[in-house]
Amino acid sequence: MHHPVLELRGVSFTYGDGVVLQEVDLVIPEGAFCGIVGPSGAGKSTLLRLMDGSLKPSVGSIARGTGPDGARLRLGVVPQLEAIDWNFPITVEQVVMLGTAGDGRWLPWSTASMRRRAAELLEQLGIGELAHRHIRALSGGQQQRAFIARALIRNPDLLVLDEPTSGVDVRTRHDILHLLHELNHQGISIVMTTHDLNAVAAHLPSLVCVNGRILAQGTPLEVLRPEVLRELYGAEMIVVQREGMLLVGDAFSATVDAHDPWTHTSAMPAAHFGRPAPPHAHGPGADHAHDTTTPAKGV
């Protein structure tokens, strides 16, 4: 399992006169679990669309490998949840069945075996009881699992996900990443974009840093370095290694805004400094009063 499932050579892409990606050289080997990181507008989603074939490179070439059986590479795509029309009347089961579109069947309806496969996938992903529920009635994590099931029904060799952990809580984010880890163990190569550096540092063995071009690629330990992150995000960041884990955050000097009261006017409200208002009196006709004999805490 060392042959590439995808190989991009000298790939550039432009929208009109704007260059989004330039001179990208990237190899995704069989069994990869790879995260693509970078700031907003860096070209991460465009890179995924080049990988899945929905965009063609302006310059360069993209070669797709084969599956383990030597057949054409099967690809599964999970879009950003933000791109979904949640008002469209469709159930979870129907979402999964959409993954069979374009498989060359003559009949427009699903077969019994396909519905069984959909049910098995939903059970595997822990949402089997939600098969007939409207997709918009699900939580963010459940919606993400439904669209992962849609991609898996094609038995993909490569699974491409755009921001699969965006907009979900911490526990759901880790659940999704553990699920993807299990799918990777089953032989599915995985490429995903994300903004969460700490999550990918903990869960993914391979990272690619993109900002119009590839700035670095390798293991989290090789890639998540202050000098690389400075070039990637244009901001100072700190990296701490503790008990075998990497923790990434904004550099304190870049985020701390001194709020010394003496540098502000005396009329500045106490709440500006995160403090309760000091005891004060109101004029005649006020609808409430304060105890002006006891100093407020924190003042």
N, C-alpha and C positions, 0 to 999 in steps of 0.2 A: 504494500500500500504506500508506494512512494511516487507514483506518477501524478502529474498535475491534472486536476479536473478543469482548471482554468489557467490560461497564460496570456497576460496582456503585455504587448511589446510596443514601446514607443507610442502609447495611446494618448491622443489629445482630443479634446472636445470643446466646441464653441457654440454658444447661443448667439446668433447674429454676429456682431463684432466683438462680443465678450468672450474671452478665453476662460473656461471653467476649470478644465484640467489640462495639464500639459506634460508630455513625455513620461507617462506612467508605465513603469515596468513592474509587474507584479505576478507572482506565481502562487496559486492556491493548490497545495498538494492534497491528495486523497487523505481523508481523515482529519483535515484541518478544523480547528475551532478558532476563528480569527475575528477580532474586533477592529473596526475602522473608526478612529477617533479624530476629532478636529473641531474647530469652531463652526458656528452657523455660517452657511454660505461658502464653506470650504470645498464643496463638490462631493461630499460623501454619498448623498442620495444619487447624484449623477453617476458616480462610479458603480453603485449597485445596479442601476438601470443599464449601464453598459455591460455589466456581467450577465444580467438576465436576458439581454438581447432586445429590450424595448427601446434602446438607443443604439445608434451605430457611431463608431468613432469617426471624427473628422480626419484624423491621421492615425496611422498605426494599425495593428491587427490584434484580434482576440481569438485564441484557439481554445476550443472546448474538448475535453477528453472524452472518455467513454465510461460507462458504468462497469461494475465488476464483471458483468457477463459479456462485455465487449460491445454492448449495444450503445445507441446514442445516449449521451448524458441526460438524465432526467433531472429537471430543475423545479424546485418549489419556491414560491415567492410569498413573503408576508409583508404587506405594505404598512405604512404608518397608520395608526388608528385615526389620526386626524384627517386622513384622506378618504375616510369611509362616509357614505351618506347613511346616517343612522335613521332617517325617516323612511327609507325604502322598506316596504313590508315583506320581511323575510325572516324565517326561523333559523335557528342554529344549524339544524340538519340541512336545510337548503343551502346555507352558506358553504357547508362542507362539500355538498354535492357540486357546487359551482367549480370546484377544483378538478372535476372530470371533463369540463368543457374543452373542446379541441383535441380530444383523444382519438378522433377518427371514427367515432361511432355514427351510424346512420340514424339511430333512433334518438329523438330529442328528450326522452324521459329516462330516468335512472332505473337500473335493474335491481332485482332483489339482492343480488350479491354485492352490488355497490352500496346499497343501503345498509347491509350487514357490516361492510367494511367501515362505513361512516360511523355506525354505532360503536364498533370496536375502538375506533380512534378516540371518540368522545369519552368512552369509558377509560381508556388508557390515560387521557389527559385530565381525568377527574371531573368532567362535566356531562356525563352520560345522561343524567336526569334532566338536563336542560335542553335536550334535543328539539323539543317542540315549542320552546320559548322564543319570543321575538328577540332579535339580536340586541336591540337597544335597551332591553330590560336587564341586561347583564352588567356586572361590574367590569371595570377596565381589565382586570386580570382574566376574567372569564371570556371577555371578548377577544383578548389576545390568544387564548387557547383555542377558541373557535377558528380563528384564521390560521393558526398553526396546523390545526386538523385539516383545514381546506388544502393547505400546501402538502401535507403528508399523504393525502389520499392518492396522490400520483406516485407514491413510493420513490421519493426523490433521492438522487445521489448527492445533490448539493442543495442546501436550504439557505436562502438569502433573505435576511430580515432587516427592515428599515426601522430603527428605533423601537425595538420590541419592548423595552422597559420604560418608555416615555409615559408620563402621566399616571403612573401607578405608585402605590405606597411601597415602603421599604420591604415589607414581608413579601408582597406580590412580586416585586422585582427579583428578590432572591429565589422565589419559587420558579419563576420563568427561567432564570439562568440555570437552576438545577435541572429543570426539565430539558433545556437545550443540551446540557452536559450529558444527560442520559441518552438523548437522541444521538449525540456524537459517539457515545460508546457503542451504539447499535450500528455504526458504520456510516452515518450521514455526515458529510462535510458541511460545515456551517460558517457563514460569513454574516456579520451583523454590524450595523452602525450604532453608535451610542455616544451620549455626552457624559456618561457616568464613569469617570476614570477609576474611582475606587472599586466599583463593581467589577469592571473588566480586569483590574489588577488582581482581584481575588479569585475570579472564576475562569478567565480565558488565558490560554498558554501563549497566544500569539496576537500581536497588535500591529496595526499599520497607521501611522500618523499622516493625515492628509490636510493640506491647505493649498489647493490649486495644483499641487504636485505632491509626491511622496517625500516627506521629510525624514522619516525613519521607519524601520520595521524590524521586528524581532520579538523577543520575550518581553513581558512587562518590565523586568529588571533592566533589560538592555535599552528599552525605549523611554520609560518614564523617568527621565532625568531632567533636572532644572533647566539645563541649556537647551534641550530639545523642546520642552514645554514653553520656554520663553519664545523660541522661534515659531512654535505652532500657534500659540494663543496671543502673542504680543504682550504678555504680562508676566510678572515675576510669580513663580509658584514654588512651593516647598515640597520636598519628597522625604518622607520618613520611613525607614525600614524597621519594623518591630516584630519580633517573633515570627520571622519568615514572611511577613506581609508588608506590602507597600501602601502607604497612606499619602494621598496627594491633596494639597489645599492651597489657597491663595496665600502668598507671602504676607505676613502681618503688616509690614511696612507699607504694603500696597492697599490695605483695606482699612487700616485704623485712621479715623478722622478725629483728630483731637477736638474735644468739646469742653475746653476750660471755660467756666462761666465768666471769668474776667475778660475774655476776648470778645464777649457779646455785650450788647446793650442791656441796661438794667430792666428794660421792658420785655425781654425775651421770656416766654412762658417756661415754667419749671419742667414741663413735660418734654421740652426740646432736649433736655439733658437726661431724660428718663427718670425724673424725680417727681414726687407728689408736690402739689402746690403748697406753699407755706400758709399758715393761718392768716386770714385776712378778713376784714370787715366790709360789709356792703352798705350802701346808702339806704336812706328811707325808701320804703316801697318794695324792697327786694323780697323774693318769694322763699328765701332760705337764709340761714345764718351759719357761721362757723365759730368753733371754740378758738378764740384768739389768745388763750392763755397757755395752751400746750403746743410746743413746737411739733411740726409734722415730722415723721420719721424720714430719715434720709436727706434732710435739708441741712 
